[in-house]
Amino acid sequence: WNPAGAIKAGCNPAIFKRQGETVSVK
């Protein structure tokens, strides 16, 4: 997953990771 993307989203990176897959939030 992209740390910068998580920071821009302002959410916890853990939320982006689901079962090892990277969830892209726009």
Secondary structure as GFF3:
##gff-version 3
##sequence-region A 1 26
A	DSSP	alpha_helix	3	9	.	.	.	ID=ss1
A	DSSP	alpha_helix	13	16	.	.	.	ID=ss2
A	DSSP	beta_strand	17	18	.	.	.	ID=ss3
A	DSSP	beta_strand	21	22	.	.	.	ID=ss4
###
